[in-house]
Amino acid sequence: MRVFVENQKFDQTWLRVLLISVALISLWPVLSLTDWENVDSSALMTVSISIAITLGMIVYLLVLLRLETRIDEQGISYGFEPLPGKMNHKSWDEIENLYVREYSPIGEYGGWGYRVSFSKSTGRAYNVSGNLGIQIELKNGRRVLVGTRKKEEAEAVINYYTKKDQNEAY
């Protein structure tokens, strides 16, 4: 039995710079206050809550959120953890074709994260970074792309299961 497991985080430098910039911009109004005695307490509370939510989302993105992918004898499982809900699972019986390909995250899906394409032929995408993905083509015509940073490892496990199935058919 062969297994491919990959966990990816949103750990790009440009993303960290962007999120820290957003945090600093949201903190600026509070930090620039010079006359604390005349500050309306309800306005200060609203700003404080907004900052706490913004910083919480930044910590969530950088520390907790990850894309998990697993390919094994059961099929492929993928999804963002620890988002509520279950991981998506597609069994080998549901899969028409499975392969690793290069893609254009912005051109095909409009960016990274959980994306839905405007084109039915492109389908959905779960990606964190880069331009390599595991393309899943289902027998019902739907398509899903799951980003990967481990092209060779994914291809080896995919080939193991798809070639094995083809050999058993003869």
C-alpha positions in Angstrom: 0.0 0.0 0.0 1.3 3.4 -1.0 0.2 6.7 0.6 0.7 10.3 -0.4 0.2 12.8 2.3 0.7 16.6 2.0 0.0 19.4 4.4 0.4 23.0 3.1 0.1 26.2 5.0 -0.3 29.8 3.9 3.3 30.7 4.7 4.4 32.8 1.8 6.5 35.9 2.6 4.3 38.2 0.5 1.2 37.0 2.4 2.8 37.6 5.8 3.8 41.1 4.7 0.3 41.9 3.5 -1.4 40.6 6.6 1.0 42.4 8.9 0.4 45.6 6.9 -3.4 45.1 7.3 -2.9 44.7 11.1 -0.8 47.8 11.4 -3.2 49.8 9.3 -6.1 48.7 11.5 -4.1 49.6 14.6 -3.1 53.0 13.3 -6.2 54.9 14.4 -5.8 53.8 18.0 -2.0 54.3 18.1 -2.3 57.8 16.6 -4.8 59.0 19.3 -3.3 61.9 21.3 -6.3 63.0 23.2 -7.3 59.9 25.2 -9.4 61.9 27.7 -12.0 63.0 25.0 -12.3 59.6 23.3 -15.9 58.2 23.2 -15.8 54.8 25.0 -18.2 53.2 22.6 -16.2 54.2 19.5 -13.0 52.9 21.2 -14.8 49.6 21.9 -15.9 49.3 18.3 -12.4 49.9 17.0 -10.9 47.5 19.6 -13.3 44.7 18.5 -12.5 45.4 14.9 -8.8 45.1 15.6 -9.2 42.0 17.6 -11.2 40.3 14.8 -8.6 41.4 12.2 -5.7 40.2 14.2 -7.5 36.9 15.0 -8.1 36.3 11.3 -4.4 36.9 10.6 -3.3 34.5 13.3 -5.8 31.9 12.0 -4.5 32.2 8.5 -0.8 32.0 9.4 -0.9 29.4 12.2 -3.9 27.1 11.9 -5.3 26.9 8.4 -3.8 24.2 6.2 -4.6 22.3 3.0 -4.5 18.6 3.6 -4.3 16.0 0.8 -4.1 12.2 1.0 -4.1 9.6 -1.7 -4.3 6.0 -0.7 -6.0 2.7 -1.7 -9.4 4.3 -0.9 -9.0 7.3 -3.3 -8.2 10.9 -2.6 -9.1 13.1 0.3 -8.6 16.9 0.4 -9.7 20.0 2.2 -8.9 22.9 4.4 -8.4 22.1 8.1 -9.6 23.0 10.7 -12.5 24.6 8.8 -15.8 23.2 10.0 -17.2 20.3 8.0 -15.7 17.1 6.7 -12.8 16.5 4.4 -13.8 15.9 0.8 -13.2 12.3 -0.4 -13.4 10.8 -3.8 -13.1 7.1 -4.2 -11.3 5.4 -7.1 -14.7 4.3 -8.4 -15.8 8.0 -8.8 -12.6 9.1 -10.5 -12.3 9.1 -14.3 -8.8 10.6 -14.4 -6.2 11.8 -11.9 -3.0 13.5 -12.8 -0.6 16.3 -11.8 -0.6 19.4 -14.0 0.7 22.9 -14.2 -2.0 25.6 -14.0 -2.5 29.3 -13.8 -4.0 30.2 -10.4 -5.0 33.7 -11.3 -5.9 33.0 -14.9 -8.0 29.8 -14.3 -9.3 30.3 -10.8 -8.8 34.0 -9.8 -6.2 33.3 -7.1 -5.5 30.9 -4.2 -7.6 29.4 -1.5 -10.9 27.7 -2.1 -11.9 28.9 -5.6 -14.7 28.3 -8.0 -14.1 28.9 -11.6 -16.4 30.8 -13.9 -15.9 28.0 -16.4 -17.6 24.6 -15.8 -14.8 22.9 -17.6 -12.3 24.2 -15.0 -14.3 23.4 -11.8 -13.2 24.1 -8.3 -9.7 24.5 -6.8 -8.2 24.1 -3.3 -4.8 25.7 -3.4 -2.3 27.5 -1.2 0.5 28.6 -3.4 2.4 27.7 -6.6 1.1 26.6 -10.0 1.1 22.8 -9.6 -2.0 20.8 -8.8 -3.5 17.3 -8.7 -6.3 17.4 -11.3 -9.3 15.2 -10.4 -11.7 14.5 -13.2 -14.8 12.7 -12.0 -17.0 10.3 -13.9 -20.0 12.7 -13.4 -18.1 15.4 -15.4 -17.0 17.5 -12.4 -13.5 18.7 -12.0 -11.5 19.6 -8.9 -7.9 20.8 -8.7 -5.9 20.4 -5.4 -2.6 22.3 -5.2 0.6 20.4 -4.5 4.2 21.2 -3.8 5.2 17.5 -4.2 4.8 16.7 -7.9 7.0 13.6 -8.1 5.6 12.0 -4.9 2.0 12.6 -6.0 2.7 11.3 -9.5 4.3 8.1 -8.1 1.4 7.3 -5.9 -1.2 8.2 -8.6 0.6 6.0 -11.2 0.8 3.2 -8.7 -3.0 3.1 -8.2 -4.0 3.9 -11.7 -1.7 1.4 -13.3 -2.7 -1.2 -10.8 -6.3 -0.7 -11.7 -5.6 -1.0 -15.4 -3.5 -4.2 -14.9 -6.3 -5.8 -12.9 -8.8 -5.2 -15.7 -6.8 -7.4 -18.1 
